[in-house]
Amino acid sequence: MPSVKNFRNNYRRKAEGEDLFEIPKQAEDAMDSTTKYSRERQEKIIDWITFYRRNVHRFVEHYFGIHLYPYQVFWIYWMSLADKFVTIAARADGKTWIVGVFACARAVLYPHSEVVVVSTTKKQAGLMIEKVKTLRGEHPNLAREISNIVTNQNVYEVAFHNGSKIRVVASRESSRGERSTLTIFEEFRLIDKQILDSVIVPFAYVRQVPYLKIPEYGHLIEEPRKVFISSAYHKGLWWFDEYKATVVGMSNGANMGFLAMDFSVAVRHKIKTIKQLKDEMSTMDAVTVLEEYFNIPWGESSSAYYKLKMFERARNIKTAFYPQRFETYNPKKNPYNIEKTDGEIRLVSCDIATRAGKSNDLSINACIRLLPTHKGYARELVHIESYSGMNSVLQGIRIKQLFYDFDADYIVLDIANNGVDKLALSSSDRLVINCGIKQESPSRTT
C-alpha cells in the first residue's frame, strides 16, 4: 500500500499542477453552512457554461485569450449554431486555423466529444493539429485543458483532460469504424464522394453523456455536426452540388450555414499584402487565379448543352490512346494501344468537312470506348483529332488507319455530302460498313 509520505507528495504535486481534473478537491459536509454557497456556485457555473455554449466566440476570446477578427467572430458563432456548415474561401483566409480553434472550443465545452478531421491524406489534415499545437504554446488556459498532443506519420491526435479528442483520419476504406460527434472535412472537394458517403458520413453519432439516461432529460439529444471547408474549383464535381444543397437548405429553414470569402479578407487583416498577391498571381493562369484568390468556381454557361459532369469520368482516364505514326509504324502491334475489355464496344466517329480556312468547319475524328456497366455503358473519349482543308481521299485513308489502329467495331459517319465518298472508299478495300458493322479486317493500308 502507498505510504502516507507518498500520498502527501502526490497531493502536493497535483495541487500545484494545471490539470483541473487532478487538482485535489475539498470535501464539504452536507449539513455545513457553506452548502448554500456551493449550490450557488454550481448554478453560476451552469449559467456560464450555457452562455459560452451559446456564444462560443466569446469563450474563445474570454477563456482561451485568442483575439478574433470580426469575420472570425461571425464565422465561429455561425458554425456553433448549424448542424451542417460549408465554407468556400480563398487562400490565406485562415480556414484551417479558425476551424481548429472552433474544434478546441467544442472539445472543452462538450466533454467526451469526438472531433474527427477528414482529408485525402493524414498529413494534409494534420496541419490543423499542428496549428492547435502552436495555440497551446501561446495560450495557457488552452494548454491547461489539453493532456497530450501526438503528431507523427501514423497518428495526429489532441487529447483533453475532460475526455474529448481531436483525431485525424484519411478518407479511405480502411478508416471504417471511427466515431465522431463533430466531423470536419478539410479541402472536401478533393475527397472521393463514394468514400465520403459510405465510410466517413456514418462516423457521426450522438455524444454519450450521463444525462441521457435520466428520463426527464432523455429528449435533449445533441445532433452530430459536420463542417466542410475548401477553396473553389470547377463546377462539374460533387462539391458544387454540396454547396448548392446547403444554400437551398438554408433558404428552406434547415439548420445549415454557408460562408464564402475572397482574397480581400486576407488583405484587410494584413495576412497578405497586395504586392505579394500580385506576384503570386503573375505566374498563374486565369482560371487558377479565379479559383484560388477570387473564390469563383469555373464552369459552363447555364445554357450550355454539354455539362462538365458529363466529362467527369474522362478526367480520370489513366491511359490515352495514340494512333501509330508513319515514322514509327509497327505492323504487328501499336505500342500505344489499349487492350479491350470483355464486352467493350469501340467507335470511330467522323464529322466531315473539306474546305480550308479559319471560317470553315474542321473535320473531326474521335475514338470512343463504351465500357459495359450494370446500368449500360460508360463512355471514354480517348483520342480526338481535327483537320482543315484535307481532300476526301486522304480523309478516307485516315479514317481507315484509325479504325484498325483502334481495333474499332463501328464507324459512325456523317454520310451527307462528303461523307458518302468516305463510305465508298472504305468499301473498296473489303471493309464493309453495313449498319455500322465491321465484317472483315484487312491489313493496314497506308
Buried (B, 14 or more C-beta within 10 A) or exposed (E): EEEEEEEEEEEEEEEEEEEEEEEEEEEEEEEEEEEEEEEEEEEEEEEEEEEBBEBBBBBBBBBBEBEBBEBBBEBBBBBBEBBBBBBBBBBBBBBBBBBBBBBBBBBBBBBBBBBBBBBBBBEBBBBBBBBBBEBBEEBEEBEBBBBEBBBEEEEBBBBBBBEBBBBBBBBBEEBEEBBBBBBBBBBBBBBBEEBBEEBBBEBBEEBEBEEBEEEEEEEEEEEBBBBBBBBBBBBBBBBBEBBEBBBEBBEEEBEBBBBBBBBBBBBEBEBBEEEEBEEBBEEEEEEEBBBBBEBBBBBBEEEEEEEBBEEEEEEEEEEEBBBBEEEEEEEEEBEBBBEEEEEBBBBBBBBBBBEEEEEEEBBBBBBBBBBEEEEEEEBBBBBEEEBBEBEBEEBBBBBBBBBBBBBBBBBBBBBEEBBBBBBEBBEEBEBEBEEEEBEEEEEEEE
